[in-house]
Amino acid sequence: MTSHIAFGGIVAALGCWAAASNASEPIVFIVSHHNLDYAKTACEHVLSMEPEAAKATLEETVAAAIECRTVRDPRELGRRLENDLVEALAVEPLCFHVTVVKDPHRNYDAGSSAASRANYAIRQKNPFWDLHLDYRPGSKVFGWHLFPNDAGQKSSGPLISGEGTKTEAASKICVVASGRGAIGKD
């Protein structure tokens, strides 16, 4: 058995294959709708603060604003973060036996409806985790949140959150998704 990572246009085909062939492996959906829109909102916030930051020489805010201006659509920064994290997940040994599927953004990814339907079918049949990424302009560190779900998209417990670089996040996300971490009981 191996890890599976589904990318962009082949999400639907690989996502269905991965879930069907390895239903017992944990499935993590990278939720692009949240991730890309979060990056857009983060950049809008930073850019609104930039004039005051420049006066006060707040270098961190100015650097963040410069990064936000490097793209036409700030959602591109959220997609870069997703892609960087997917690369880190692909080489992280703790991610062995974890299936990762990008869930497309309906307004950003062309042709996303077929992948969305395939992902919906996977979610109806298998337990899974939804992964939200919180992009921080100008920083290599970002926040992440895993939401556990049973088959049928029913929440199955509290969310688990963390932060770190892509490498730090990859290992922690896979520890949580694979069940290798501690389990808290009240």
C-alpha positions in Angstrom: 0.0 0.0 0.0 1.2 3.5 -0.7 0.3 7.1 -0.1 -1.9 8.8 -2.6 -2.0 12.5 -3.5 -4.5 13.7 -6.1 -3.6 16.9 -8.0 -5.7 19.5 -9.8 -7.5 18.2 -12.9 -7.0 14.6 -12.0 -8.5 14.9 -8.5 -11.7 13.1 -9.5 -10.1 10.1 -11.1 -7.4 9.6 -8.5 -9.7 10.6 -5.6 -12.2 7.9 -6.5 -9.5 5.3 -7.2 -7.7 6.1 -3.9 -10.8 5.9 -1.8 -12.1 2.8 -3.5 -8.8 0.9 -3.4 -7.8 1.9 0.1 -11.0 2.7 2.0 -9.3 1.9 5.3 -6.6 4.5 4.8 -7.2 7.9 6.2 -8.5 10.5 3.7 -7.6 14.2 4.0 -9.4 16.7 1.8 -7.5 20.0 1.2 -10.5 22.4 1.2 -9.5 25.0 -1.5 -12.7 27.1 -1.0 -11.5 28.0 2.5 -7.8 28.1 1.8 -7.9 30.4 -1.3 -10.5 32.7 0.2 -8.6 33.0 3.4 -5.5 34.1 1.5 -7.6 36.7 -0.3 -9.0 38.0 2.9 -5.6 38.0 4.6 -4.1 40.1 1.8 -7.0 42.5 1.8 -6.5 43.0 5.5 -2.7 43.5 5.2 -3.1 45.9 2.2 -5.6 48.0 4.2 -3.1 48.4 7.0 -0.1 49.1 4.8 -0.3 53.0 4.7 -0.2 53.2 8.5 2.5 50.5 8.6 4.7 52.4 6.2 4.5 55.5 8.4 5.4 53.5 11.5 8.0 51.4 9.7 6.4 48.1 10.5 8.6 46.0 8.3 6.6 42.8 8.7 3.3 44.4 7.4 5.1 46.1 4.6 6.8 42.8 3.5 3.4 41.1 3.7 1.8 43.8 1.5 4.6 43.4 -1.0 4.0 39.6 -1.2 0.3 40.2 -1.7 1.0 42.5 -4.6 3.2 39.8 -6.4 0.0 38.2 -7.8 -3.1 39.5 -9.7 -5.4 37.4 -7.6 -4.5 36.9 -3.9 -6.1 33.4 -4.0 -3.0 32.4 -6.0 -1.1 32.6 -2.7 -3.5 30.2 -1.1 -3.0 27.8 -4.0 0.8 28.1 -3.7 0.5 27.2 0.0 -1.7 24.2 -0.9 0.8 23.1 -3.5 3.8 23.6 -1.2 2.0 21.6 1.6 1.1 18.8 -0.9 4.8 18.5 -1.8 5.8 18.3 1.9 3.1 15.7 2.5 4.3 13.6 -0.5 7.8 13.2 1.0 6.9 12.9 4.7 7.3 9.3 5.8 4.5 9.7 8.4 2.1 10.3 5.5 2.5 6.7 4.3 -1.0 5.3 3.9 -2.7 8.7 4.0 -4.7 9.7 1.0 -4.7 13.4 0.2 -7.3 14.9 -2.2 -7.6 18.6 -3.2 -11.2 19.7 -3.0 -11.5 22.4 -5.8 -12.7 25.9 -5.3 -15.9 26.3 -7.3 -15.2 29.9 -8.4 -11.4 29.5 -9.0 -10.8 26.1 -10.5 -12.1 25.6 -14.0 -14.1 22.3 -14.4 -14.3 21.8 -10.7 -17.9 20.3 -10.7 -16.8 16.8 -11.8 -14.1 16.7 -9.1 -16.6 18.1 -6.5 -19.1 15.4 -7.4 -16.5 12.7 -7.1 -15.3 14.1 -3.8 -18.9 14.2 -2.5 -19.3 10.5 -3.3 -16.1 9.7 -1.4 -17.3 11.7 1.6 -20.6 9.8 1.6 -18.9 6.4 1.8 -15.8 7.0 3.9 -14.6 8.8 7.1 -12.4 11.7 6.3 -10.7 14.8 7.5 -11.2 18.3 6.1 -8.0 20.4 6.1 -8.2 24.2 6.2 -5.1 26.3 5.8 -4.8 29.8 7.1 -2.2 31.7 4.9 -0.3 34.5 6.6 1.2 37.0 4.1 4.9 37.4 4.5 5.4 34.4 6.7 6.6 30.8 6.1 4.4 29.8 9.1 0.7 29.2 8.6 -2.2 27.9 10.6 -4.0 24.6 9.9 -7.2 22.9 11.1 -8.3 19.3 10.7 -12.0 18.6 11.0 -12.9 14.9 11.5 -15.9 13.5 9.8 -17.7 10.2 9.6 -19.0 8.8 6.3 -22.0 10.9 5.2 -20.2 14.2 6.2 -21.2 13.9 9.9 -18.8 15.6 12.3 -17.0 13.0 14.4 -15.2 15.1 17.0 -13.5 18.4 17.8 -11.2 20.1 15.3 -7.5 19.8 15.8 -5.4 22.9 15.0 -1.8 23.7 14.7 0.7 26.0 13.0 4.1 25.7 11.5 6.1 25.7 8.3 5.0 23.3 5.5 7.4 20.6 6.7 6.3 20.9 10.4 2.6 21.0 9.4 3.0 18.0 7.1 4.3 15.7 9.8 1.7 16.9 12.4 -1.2 16.6 10.0 -0.3 13.0 9.1 0.2 12.1 12.7 -3.3 13.3 13.5 -5.0 11.9 10.3 -3.3 8.4 10.7 -4.3 8.1 14.3 -0.7 7.9 15.5 -1.1 10.7 18.0 -2.5 10.6 21.5 -6.3 10.3 21.9 -7.8 12.5 24.6 -10.6 11.2 26.7 -12.8 13.3 29.1 
